[in-house]
Amino acid sequence: MVQDGLGAILGAPLVAALLPLPLTLTATAFDLRHRIIPDLVNLALFALGLSVAAWREPEMAAVALRLAEAGLAFVLFLGLRALHARLRGRVGLGLGDVKFLGAATVWTGLAGLPLLVLTASVTALGAILVGRLAGARITAATRLPFGPFLALGLHAALLAGHHAPQGF
């Protein structure tokens, strides 16, 4: 059986981490080039994640839980975005990033969200440090596309086994 063979050879977490790769690479390229993650890319990431979730656990309650978790993550980060804008007087987290986090939560569940955000934040800070060491002028007002780091965080959470699809 193909499903058993692929899972046995690569392991479910690796397969899960590879599935969204074309979409996360697209999100990364757009964010680096245009400072935006297109809605279509976020929608495709969401739809593919929901399809995988439904295939993995076809019960309607499991799919509904994924939708609820994604909605909760979206609302949480939308609120965080608004709070930051109110406190700092400027937007710090793009709306595309917020949508990406909602779509990514369909893949990882709420359980994988902390690892996703931690990985994204630490690698973004690492990139800033490398930039500073290389002589780049980086201030509190410097804009950094966060999508590439969110994509890396999603793959890290999936590799860690957070809601990796079963049956591969």
C-alpha positions in Angstrom: 0.0 0.0 0.0 1.4 3.4 -1.0 0.3 5.1 2.2 2.0 2.6 4.4 5.2 2.6 2.3 5.6 6.4 2.2 4.9 6.7 5.9 7.3 3.9 6.7 10.1 5.3 4.5 9.8 9.0 5.4 7.8 9.1 8.6 4.5 10.9 9.0 6.0 14.1 10.5 8.3 14.5 7.5 5.5 13.9 5.0 3.3 16.4 6.9 6.1 19.0 6.8 6.6 18.5 3.0 2.9 18.8 2.0 2.5 22.5 2.5 6.0 23.3 1.2 5.0 24.7 -2.2 2.6 27.0 -0.6 4.9 28.2 2.2 7.7 28.8 -0.4 5.2 30.9 -2.4 4.2 32.8 0.7 7.9 33.4 1.5 8.8 34.6 -2.0 5.8 37.0 -2.1 6.5 38.4 1.4 10.2 38.9 0.7 9.5 40.6 -2.6 6.3 42.5 -2.0 5.9 42.5 1.8 2.5 40.7 1.4 1.2 37.2 1.7 -1.5 36.9 -0.9 -5.0 35.8 0.3 -5.0 33.1 -2.4 -1.9 31.5 -0.9 -3.3 31.7 2.6 -6.6 30.3 1.4 -4.9 27.4 -0.4 -2.8 26.6 2.7 -6.0 26.6 4.8 -7.9 24.4 2.2 -5.1 21.9 1.9 -4.7 21.7 5.7 -8.4 21.2 6.1 -8.4 18.5 3.4 -5.6 16.7 5.1 -7.4 17.0 8.5 -10.6 15.6 7.0 -8.7 12.8 5.4 -6.9 12.0 8.6 -9.9 12.2 10.8 -13.1 12.1 8.7 -15.5 12.7 11.6 -17.2 16.0 11.3 -16.4 16.8 14.9 -12.7 16.6 14.2 -12.9 18.9 11.2 -15.1 21.3 13.2 -12.5 21.4 15.9 -9.8 22.3 13.3 -12.0 25.1 12.0 -12.6 26.4 15.6 -8.9 26.3 16.4 -8.0 28.1 13.2 -10.7 30.7 14.0 -9.4 31.2 17.5 -5.8 31.6 16.4 -6.9 34.1 13.8 -8.9 36.2 16.3 -6.1 35.9 18.9 -3.5 37.3 16.5 -5.8 39.8 15.0 -6.3 41.1 18.6 -2.6 41.1 19.2 -2.1 43.0 16.0 -4.6 45.7 17.1 -3.1 45.9 20.6 0.4 46.4 19.2 -0.9 49.1 16.8 -2.6 50.9 19.6 0.4 50.8 21.9 3.1 51.5 19.3 1.1 53.7 16.9 2.0 51.5 14.0 1.1 48.0 12.7 3.7 45.4 13.6 2.1 42.2 12.3 0.7 42.2 8.8 -2.8 41.0 8.1 -1.3 38.4 5.8 0.7 37.1 8.7 -2.4 36.9 10.8 -4.2 34.9 8.1 -1.2 32.7 7.6 -1.3 31.9 11.4 -5.0 31.0 11.1 -4.3 28.7 8.1 -1.3 27.2 9.8 -3.3 26.3 12.8 -5.5 24.0 10.7 -2.3 22.0 10.1 -0.8 22.1 13.6 -3.8 22.5 15.9 -3.5 24.9 18.9 -1.0 22.4 20.4 1.6 23.2 17.7 1.0 27.0 17.6 3.5 27.8 20.4 6.3 26.0 18.7 5.4 27.7 15.4 5.4 31.2 16.9 8.5 30.5 19.0 10.5 29.2 16.0 9.3 32.1 13.8 10.2 34.7 16.5 13.6 33.2 17.4 14.7 32.8 13.7 13.5 36.4 13.0 15.5 37.7 15.9 18.5 35.6 14.6 18.1 37.2 11.2 18.1 40.7 12.8 21.2 39.8 14.8 23.0 38.5 11.7 22.0 41.7 9.8 23.4 43.9 12.6 26.6 41.9 12.7 26.9 42.3 9.0 26.6 46.1 9.4 23.0 46.7 8.5 21.3 49.7 10.2 18.4 48.1 12.0 16.2 50.2 14.2 12.8 49.7 16.0 11.2 51.1 12.8 12.9 48.6 10.5 10.3 46.5 8.7 11.0 42.8 8.4 8.8 40.4 6.4 7.7 37.8 9.0 6.1 35.4 6.5 9.3 33.4 5.8 9.8 32.9 9.5 6.2 31.8 10.0 6.6 29.3 7.2 9.7 27.9 8.9 7.8 27.7 12.2 5.0 25.8 10.5 7.4 23.3 9.1 9.2 23.0 12.5 5.9 22.3 14.3 4.9 19.7 11.7 8.3 18.0 11.9 7.9 17.9 15.7 4.8 15.8 15.0 2.1 18.3 15.9 -1.0 16.8 14.2 1.0 15.1 11.5 -1.4 13.3 9.1 -1.7 9.6 10.0 -1.8 6.9 7.4 1.0 8.2 5.1 
